[in-house]
Amino acid sequence: MRIEGLQDFGQLTQKIEKKDEKSFGEVLQEFVADVNADLKKAKEAEKLIAEGKVDNLENLMYQIAKSDISLRLITEVRNKALESYQEIMRMQV
């Protein structure tokens, strides 16, 4: 295993910084897409349970619970964003 010297440290940090450059909007869009995918998986799991095509009930219940938690979280994020926006609008400049 090769141990990198300190002169390579600057290049390493630049690579890390470039990798993490995402705007808040992009992160939020990815989060919404993930929640949407979780909700679709939960809907499919509910359909399988209703049809009786259950191989692993624990996994299906996990998908449903995960989508519920994801939906609650994104709702709270939306509420906090709206509260922040309203607070900024009330500020006197």
Secondary structure, 3 states (H helix, E strand, C coil): CCCCCHHHHHHHHHHHHHHCCCCHHHHHHHHHHHHHHHHHHHHHHHHHHHHCCCCCHHHHHHHHHHHHHHHHHHHHHHHHHHHHHHHHHHCCC
